[in-house]
Amino acid sequence: MDKRVEKKRLSQRERYASMTHDLHWDTTFQPMDKVFSLDKYEGIKVHDWQAWEDPLHRTMDVYWKAQGERDKKMYAVMEAFAQNNGQLGVSDARYVNAIKIVLQAVAPLKYMLHRALALSSRQIRSDALRIAVQMQASNSLRHFQAETHAASVYNKYFNGLHQTPQWFDHAWYLQPVKSFADDAASAGPFELMVASAVGFDTLLSDLLFVPFMSGAAHNGDLSLVSASFSAQSDVVHHKTHGIALVKFLVQQDAANLPIVQGWIDKWFWRSFRLMPMAAMMQDYMLPKRKMSWKESWETFCEAPVRALFAELAPLGLRLPSGWEQACDSKDHLSHQAWNAFYGFGDALGFHTWIPGTDEMAWLDRTYPESFDRWYAPRLTHYAQREAAGDRFHNTALPMQCQVCQQPMMFTETGKPRWIAYRETQHQGEAFHFCSDHCEHIFTQQPAKYVQAQLPSHRMLQTNGNQPEPLKASLATCTMNIGRDNGGFANSEDAINFENWGGGQDMKEAQL
């Protein structure tokens, strides 16, 4: 009788190696440099691909099993929310406008990053790193699907949620997000990973997901809480991969250090320029507030990022070049963004409003050094005009920065009175920027950014001969002026929510 063969149980590291590094082979029919043609053109030098390992040692079988279990729990909460008419249990219909921004901006960004990461993984000759990037690509697709499902219940009852893919492609206020994704997708594989896993996920994603997830819970939106909580657990893995990648690249060759530092500088600033919407959502669009943008910045960005770069300092890496300017703006960013979007309220896919008396008092307490001096008088003036039936409107579209494509709404560092403008001449043409950092990014790759399509400029050029160019421009986006946007108080959303008895729990609590 044959003796039974006892199979040795592999350790986690051995199992990980067998399903990553051990799958590698060098091609013979075509040279490796031709098969993986993009992983050298950025100038990155890698001498030992086997040296990179996923710090979590995750393999695909474990990954899919874990994601499946988490999806079952997440979709169970979403289904319960929808079946119990959870859209009527949110604190206030104003909150739904934050959901509109999630569906219009955040979900499409995740989908575009999914496509870019999936394509990029094909260009990496390290099996272990390629598999890790494939997991990140799958995570981004999963986040897009979860956020879309979480918002779908609102689409049945509220305006401003239709045609969001078309708006993402054409609406001026969504172009900072789209241009970020386009910029990252058109970069090389390593720059893309630094842009996604380091610039956005490691340095700034907590500002978007964690405080807003808490705010969604306090405002009764358990559907989005479930999606955001599930997404944030994936982001933790992205951070771990991103930091491991940066260390790996810098340790492989000294020539990689200035390249990686340049990417960190660029993508921190490009990611930071996505934050105005997140800031105003937190300070102005949550009827029940628990934490200000400033407090979130100090808690989830300022302290962790300083600690991270103290850890990376022995490798020669320093804080991003725009770090001090970003920290200086924490007292101003949300107010400047809300002021701009309120003024252009008829050119958006969501509603805007003036904060109430209690909300103004909260903003004053939260921002004692800036709000009362610089922003409260302006909001008070807007409120007076609105009460008199003369709501303030900008009747055109804003000038946009050539790189980040944000409106020219940011002020000089330490000088909140002055709007920041920069101008550079390139091949006889003038290009305009919102900051020194956007101007610097342009000068490093002018051939890339001169091709940027600025929607507000293009729309006005195309429809400038129309009697009402703004309306003609928005018609191309299939945006319903006055229904999808404008003031909230007399909107169809506000009237319907009141007639349906929405927010009853909050009303009863106030009584």
N, C-alpha and C positions, 0 to 999 in steps of 0.2 A: 504494500500500500504506500502510495506516495506521501511524503511528509508535507503537511500543510505549510505554505509559505506565508510567513508573517510580514505584512507590509509595514514598513517604517512610516510612522506619522511625521509628516514634514512640519517644521516650525513655520511660523508666519513668514519669516524672512525667506526661508527656502521655498515656500509655496509661492511667494511673490516673485522670486527670481525665476521659477520654472514657468510662470505665466507672463513674464515680461522679457527680461534679458535673454532667457534661453530660447525665445522664439526668433531671435535675430539671426539673419544670415547676410553675407555680402553677395550682392548680385554679380553674375558673371556674363550674362548675355548683354547687359549694358553696364557701363561703369557707374559706381555709386554716385559720383558727382553729377551725372546726368539724370539719374533716377530722382535724386534729391537736389534739384538745381537751385533752390531758393534759400537753403540754410547757411549759405556762405556769402551771398551778395551783400548782406548788411555790414560785412566786415568782422563779424563775430568769429572767433577762433575757438574750436573745441578739440582737445587732444584725446580725451577719453570719454566717450559717450556712456560707457558702462558706469561711470562715477555718479550719474544722476539716478536717484531713487525717490519714489513717492514717500515722503516722511510718514504717511499713514499706512503704507504698504497695502493699498486696496487693489483688489483684482476685479475684473469685470463681473464675474459671477456673484461676488459679494455685493458689488455696487448695485446691480439690477435687483437683487433680492431686497436689499435695504430700501431702494427707491420705491419698489412696488408696495412694500408694507406701509411706507409713509404716505403714499398716494391714497391708499385705502382709507386711512384715517382722515386725510385732508378733505377728500371728496365727500366723505360722510358728513363732515361739519357743513360743507357748502350746500349739500342737498338738504340738510335739516334747516339751514338758514332760508333757503328758497321755499321749501314746503310750508314754512311758518310765516311767510310774508315778512321776512326779516327787513326788507327795504323800508317798511313802515315803522320799524323799531329804532331806526337811527335817530340821533339826537335832533337833527334839523336837516331840511332839504339842502341847505347850503353845503353840507358835508359831501353830498353826492358830486359836487363839482370837483372835489379832490379825486374821486373815483374816475371822473372823466379824464383828468390829467394822467392818471395811472394807465388807463387804456389807450390814450392818445400818444403818450410819450414813452413810458417805462416798458410796457409790453412789447412794442415794436423794436425798441432798442435791444431787448433780450433776444428777439428772433434774429435780428441782423448779426448780433455777436455769435449766436449759434451757427449761422451759416459761415461766418468768417473763421471761427475756430475749427469747424469741421473741415474746411478746405485747408487751413493751415496745418492741421495734424498730418496731412498727407505729405508735407514737405519736411518733416523732421525724421532724421534717420535713426534716432534712438527709439527703440521699441517701448521702453518704459515711459519716456516723456511723451511719445505719441499717444499711448493709451491714456495717460493722465489728461492730455488735451482733449481727447475724444470724450472723456467723462465730463469735462467742463462744457464742451459743446452740447452734450445731452442735457446737462443741468440747465443751460440757458434756454433750450427748447422747452424743457419742463416748466421753467419759470414763466415763459411766455404763455403756455397753455393754462397754467394755474391762474395767472392774473386775468387772462381772458375769461375763464370760467367764473372767477370770483366777481367780475364786473358784469357778466351776462345777465344776471338777475335784474340789475338796474336798467339795462337797455330796454326792457319791456315797458318801463314806466316813465323814464326820464329822457329829456332831449339831450343832444350833444354827444351821443354815443354811436351814431350811425356814420358810416363812411370814414371811420378813423384811419384805415390804411391809406386812403387817398389824401387825407389831411396830413398824415405823416410825411408824405412825399411832397406836398405843395404848400401847406400852411406855414407862414413866416415864423410863428412863435414856436413851432416844433423843429425848426431847422437846426438849432444848436445840438439837439439830440441826434438827428439824422446825420449831420456833418461829422459828429464825433464817431458814429458807427462807420460812416464811409471812409473817414480818415484812417481808422484802425484797420478796416478790412483791406485797404489798399497798401498797407505797410507789409514788411516782411514778417515771417512767422514769429521771430523772437520779439520784435517790436510789438506785434499784436498781443502776445502773451503778457508783456510788460504793461501794455495799455489796459488790458482787461483784468488780469489777476493782480496787478500791483497798483497801477494808477487809479483804477476805479474801485475794485473789490477790496484791496488791502487798506488803502488810504481813506476812502470816502464812502464806501457803500453802507457802513453802519449808520451814517447820518440819514440815509434815505430809508432804510428798512426798520431799524430798531425804534426810533422815536415815533415814526408814523404808525408802526404796528401797534405801539402802546396807545397812540391817539385814536386809531381805528377801534380798538377795544373799548376805550372810554366813551366813544360815540356810538357804540352798539353794532359795529360792523364785524361780526364774527367770521363772515365769509372771507374778507380780505385779510383778517388776522391769521386765519389758518394758512392761506396762500403765502403770506409774507413770512410767517414763522418757518414754514417748510423751506422757502427759498433761502432764508438766512442761514439755515443749517448747511446748505450747499455752499454758500459764500465762505463759510469758515474753511471748507476744504480748498476753495480757490485761493484764499489768503495763504494757506499753508504751502500750496504749490507755488504761488507767486514768489514768496520769500525764498523758498528752496531754489527756485530757478535763478533768481538774482544772485544768490550766493554761489551757485554752481558756475554761472557765466563768469563772474568776477574772479573766482578761484582758478578757472581753466587757463586764463591768459591775462597778463597785465594790460594788454592792448584793449581788452573788453571793457575795462573800467570806465573810460570817458564816454564810450558809446552807451553803456547802460545808464550812467548818470544823466546823460542827455535825454534819454528816453524817460527816465523818472521825472526830470524837470518838465518835459513837454506834457506828459500824460497826467501828471498831477494837476497842471494848470488847465488842461483841456477837461479833465474830470471836474475840477472845481467850478468851471464855467457851466456845468450842468446843474449846479446846486441852487440857483435863484428860484426855480420852481419849487424845489423841495423846501427851501426856506420859507417861502410865502405860504405854502400849503400848511406848514406847521404853525406859523404865527397868525395867519389870517383866515384860513379855510377850515379849521377844526372848531366847531362851536364849543366843544368842551376841551379845554387845553390842560395839559399836565406838565409840559416842558417847552421852553422857548427854543428857537433855533440857536441862540447864543449859548444856552446851557448845553444843548446837544453837541455843539461844536467843541466846547471845552471838555465834555465828558467822553464823547465817542470818537473825536478826531485829535484834538490838540494833545492831550495827555498820551494816548496810545501811539501816535505817530512819533512824538519826541522819544518815547521809550524804544520804539522800533529802530530809529536811526541811531540811537545810542548803542544799540546792539550791532548795527551794521557799520558803525564808524571804524572799527579795526580793519575792515575790508577796504576802506578808503571812500565809502559812500557818505554823502552829506544830505541834509534836508533839501527838499526841492527848492529851486531858486525863487519860486513865487510864494513860499511858505509865509513869510512875514506879512506880505500884502493880504493874503487870504485870512490870516488871523486878525488883521486890523479890520477887515470888513464884517466881522461877526456882529458888530453893533448896527450895521447898516443894510446888509444884503437883502433881508426879507422886506424891509420897508421900501427900498428902491425898486425892487421887483414888483411889489404890489402897486406902487404908484404908477409904474409904467403900464402894467396890465390893466389897471382900472382905466387909465386914459385911453387905451386902445381896446376898450371893452367890446366895441362893436365889430372887432376884427378877430375874435377868438372863437373857440368852440366850447366855451363855458361861461358862466355868469360871474360878475364881480359886484362888490358892494362896499359900503362904508362901515367900518366896525361900529358896534353899539357903544353906549356909554360905559358899560362894565368892561367891555373888551378894550376900549381905549385906556381905561384905568389899569387893566392888567398889563398892557403894552408899556405903559409909563413906569409901572413898578419893575417890570422885567428889564427894561432898557433905560435905566435912570440917566445915563450919560449921553443919550442920543435922541430918544424918541420925542421928548417934550420940546426940545430945541429945534430939531430939524424936520420932524415928520408930522407931529400932531397938528400944527397950524395948517398945514396943507390939507390934511384929512378933514379938519373942521371946515375949511373953506369949501371943499367938495360937498360936505354934508349940507351946508347952507344953500349951495346952488341946487343940490338935488331936492331939498325941501321946497325950494321955490319953483320946481318944475323945469330947471335949467341944468340938467346933468352935464358935467364936463365930458367932452369927447375930443379926442384927436381925430381929425377927419382924414388923415393920411396914414401911411404905414411908416414904421420907423427905419432909420438908417441902421444897417447891420454891420458888425465887425466882419472883416474879410476872412478871419480864421475861425473864431468860435461861433459866429453868426448870431450872437446875442445883440439886442438893441443897444445903442450907445446910451446906457442908463447908469453906468457906474461912475463913482466919483474918484478923484485923486486920493491917494493914500494920505490920511491925516488932514484932508481938506474937503469935508463933505459939501462945501458950497460949490465946488467946481467939477463939472462933468469931464471925465478923462477922454481926450481925443489924441490919437497918434496918426501920422501920415507918412507913408514911404512911397518913393517913386521907383517904378520898375518898368524898364523899357518904354519910357515916355508916358506911362499911365500912373495915376495916383491911386493908392490903396489906403483904406482907413481901418483903424483898429481901436479897440476899447481899452488897451493896456500895453505896457511895455512888453509883457510876456507874449501876448498874441503877435505883436510886431516882430519879436525875436523869432518866434516859430515860423513866421512867414519868410523872414530873411534867410533862414536855414534851408528852406525848400520852396523858393518862390514859384518854380515851375509847377508845383503841385497845387498851390493855393490860388494862383491866378485863374484857375479853371473853376473855382467855386461858384456855384449858382446861388445868388442871394435872392430869395423869393420876393421880398418886398420891393427890391429894385426892379426885378424882372416884371412883376405884376403891374407896377406903375408905368413902366416903359410900354408894356403891351396894351394897357387900357387907358393910357393917359389922355387919349382923344375922346373918351367916353364922358357923358355928362356927370356921372358919379363913378369915378375910377375905382374907389374902394369897394363899392357894391359889385361892380363888374368883376373885380379881382376875386372877391370871395365867392362869387357865383361859380367860378371855375373849380372851386373846392367843394361844390354842392353844400355850402354852409348856409343855413337859414338865418339871416340877420333878424334879430329881435326874438327869435325862438330858441336858437342854440346859444345865444350870447346876449350881451347887454346887461342892464341892471337886473338884480335878482328879485327885488321886492315885489314887482308886479309881473314876474315871469310866469309862464305856464307851469313850470316845475313847482314854484312856490304855491300857486293857487291849488294845483292838484294835490300836493302833499297835505295841505290844510284841509281840503275837502275829504280826503281819504282818512283823516284822523291820524296822520303820521306823527311820530314823536310823542305819543300820548304818555309814555312812561316818564319822559323828561318833564312834560307839562305838569303831570301830577306831582312829581318830586319838587318842582318849584313852588307849587301850591302848598 
